[in-house]
Each structure stands twice: as structure tokens, then as C-alpha cells.
Amino acid sequence: MPHARIELASLPEVVRHIAARLHAAGGSLWLCGGTVRDLLLGRTPRDFDIATDVLPQAVAALGPEVDARDARFGVCRWPGEPEVSITTLRREAGYHDRRRPDHVEFVRDVAIDARRRDFTVNALYLDLATGAVVDPVQGRCDLEQRRLATIGDPAVRFAEDPLRLLRLVRFAARLGFTIDPATAAAATAAAPDLRSLAVERVFDELTQAFTGEGRAAALRTFVALGQAAVLLPEVAAMDGVPQSPEHHPEGCVLTHTALVLQHVPAGDPVLAWSAVLHDIGKPPTFVRGPDRIRFDGHDVLSAQMADALLDRWHAPNNLRLAVVDVVRDHIRFASVPGMRPRRLERWLRSPGFAQHLAFHRADCLGSHGRLDIHDFAAAALAALPPARPRLCSGADVLALGVPAGPAVGELLQALELRLDEAPMALDRDAALVLLRELVRSFHQDRGPEAR
């Protein structure tokens, strides 16, 4: 149940300091939005939002530490930990860019300010002079019912800024709230409007949803409200695709994906997106064979599809490459117990192996639950001796007449693969013999231009 009252003395010192400065400037002020919602739920707010009747220019004049870049919209920020946003009470009108209001009018009434907000539970105000909670739109009732509903007509709220559709999913999942039926119906109807959003805004919001609390529920709601069909049809296609009960007693591909997402650590975008995308190649490769359902080659296809999808959504390159690496190799763990020692060691020592191992654990817990291969790989990783130096270098390749360029690295990689396949450990002399063979083949294959 929500707390009946919030003790002002329990607020961070920076919040109390700003409050004192604003009171001295003659203003009234309130904590507002998600800050009050979380405090009433007994949760620690991620940041603190203050609403005030002090005009932005006067807020900006409080000191050089105030960030007033968005003062024209009525918003100033006090950087630090936690960050504090200071917003002048306002009325908004017109959202032609479907993001920011065309007209802003500063007001002194929190009831007017509340009408511009998205959800009722985000329109609560805590008077910083008295500690009383002001509730202009019955947000406490929805808080007590653990229900998420828009303020006023949900179709209007979502038309103002379609990003609120994704915020609905994230808040409902993070708080464990149900969605008001009228709000859910309007959100489903408005899902096509998500195409109007900048890809960077969408990717950031989805990343927050998939890395936060209730992330499995966020994925399921994202699909159920029709948003995945609009934004990530590759993900929506997994819903209802059956799997072999022997390996996946949990059910369809989407159910498995949601469970894996819940088992990866919170706050890790690489593992979160790896979870969401690791099996998107299953629907196109689905085959009901005579013995069981098969998805031959789905790991390679999933990696290719993940690469294209993340590129489409302008994901950071380092994240995209790391996710593709995890997705491409997530089936590789099945062969770990039988790997030749040198090949296994090479993978264990690769820079991203810790993420591979963490993902494999989540993949197992999201399906059959067996961790024997995970434990074997974790033990092998822990038992690794100090890294051995490479037997051959680029200088050795150049000395054999190979011109500087990509071929040098390719030949060294080919040598490492040959060494991995050797039935016993080889010394440098033996490695140089293998390298000479590879260089000879290289010259023969490429002709005079390789010399």
C-alpha cells in the first residue's frame, strides 16, 4: 500500500537545499511526477523533479550550477547525484512535432499543470512546505489499485507524443501495475503512430524497458499491445511458434525469449538485446520433422537479422557487434565439453567470453534449466593458466614474403586454427613449418599479385 505521508527530512540534502533557495526567492514548490509516485510506493526515486511557480529566469538566477538550456520550455536542471529537475508550472497546447508543445503558458495552479502529464500516478505533488500530497487527477486511487491510466482521453495523450506508448509498457512492467482497459485499447489502436518517432528515441526507450525491472513483462506487453508488430516485427513473429518440449518445456519461442530476458542481469544492454534477438531466426527456420521440431541454422540467421535490426535502429556500433557475437555463438556451448583443449582455451580467453557465459546461463534457465555445460565452462575459465605468448607474429609472416595488409592477419588466424586442430601442443619451430605451408598456399592461390 502507498505510504500515507512522506517525511521531508528524509529527502536528499540537495533537494532540501534547492527547496530552501526557491522558498527564499518567494516561490511555492512541490516534488512531482514519478518522484512522488516512487516515494509513496516506498521506492527510491532515480531522480528528483521539483515543480514551482517561480519563473524559469528566476530559477536560472539561483546560481551558476543551474543548467538553463531548456528554460524556454520551463525546465532547468541542477546537475549532480541525484540530478534534480526544476520545472515551472505550465499549461501546454499543440504538439505538431508530436514531441514538444507549440505553446507554453506558465501558471500557478498544480491542477492545471497536472493536465499536461501522461499518467495519473505521475501527476502527484508533494508540497515541500507542508509535506501534504496534492492529488489533482486521482492518482492515489490508481496507485492503491496498482493501475496505470492516462489523464483524460488516452487517445489524446498518446497523439501528443507517441513515445508515451512505450513509456506505458516500461512503467507498467517496472511497477508491476496492470494497465487500465481503456488505456490499453487506445494504446493498441495508436501503435502505428510509433513509426513517427525518431529511431534514437525508440531505441533508448526500449533499452530502458529491456534492461530494467520487470523486463520480461515489458517484452510480453510490447508484443501484446501490437507495438512489436510495428517496430520489431522479427520479435512479434516469435509469438506462438512452438518448440520441442524436450529442450523447451516452457513453451513457444516468445515465452522462452521473455524468460531468458528476465534471467540476464539487469542494466546490461548487450545481454538484454542478445536475449530479445537470439532466437529471431527461429520462425523462418521452423521445420516440424519426423522426430521433433527443428530450427537448423537459426543461430547464424538470428545473428544476421540482429545485425540488420540493430543497424536499422541506429544502435551504437560496439553494442551491435557485441550482441551479434553473442547471438551467433549461443548454440556453440553445446560443443564445449568435446572441444579440443587449445580451441576451448582460445574461446575462453576471448574478450567477450564473460558475456557469452552469462548469456548461456540465462538461456539455460529460460528453458530446460540444466547448467552442467555452464558449470564446466566456468570451471575451465577459472582454471586457466596465465596466457601463453603467440608462437608466431606478423613479423614472421612478413619475413616469408607476404605484403603488409589484411592477409597478414588472415594468415595468423589460419595458423591459430591449425594449431587448435593439432593433436598435441606444438612448439615455435613446428608452428613456423605450418606457417610456411599456409604462406605457400597463399601465394599459389593468389598468383603473382600476392608476391
Secondary structure, DSSP 8 states (H G I E B T S, - for coil): ---S---GGGS-HHHHHHHHHHHHTT--EEEETHHHHHHHTT---SSEEEEESS-HHHHHTT-TT-B-TTGGGTEEEE-SSS-EEEEE-EEEE--TTSSS-SEEEE-S-HHHHHTTSSBGGG--EEETTT--EE-TT-HHHHHHTTEE-BSS-HHHHHHH-THHHHHHHHHHHHHT-EE-HHHHHHHHHHGGGGGGS-HHHHHHHHHHHHHSTTHHHHHHHHHHTTHHHHH-HHHHTTTT----TTT-TT-SHHHHHHHHHHHS-TT-HHHHHHHHHTTTTHHHH-EE-SSSEE-TTHHHHHHHHHHHHHHHTT--HHHHHHHHHHHHHTTGGGGGGGS-HHHHHHHHTSTTHHHHHHHHHHHHHTTT---HHHHHHHHHHHT--S----S--HHHHHHTT--SSHHHHHHHHHHHHHHHH-SS---HHHHHHHHHHHHHHHHHHHGGGG-
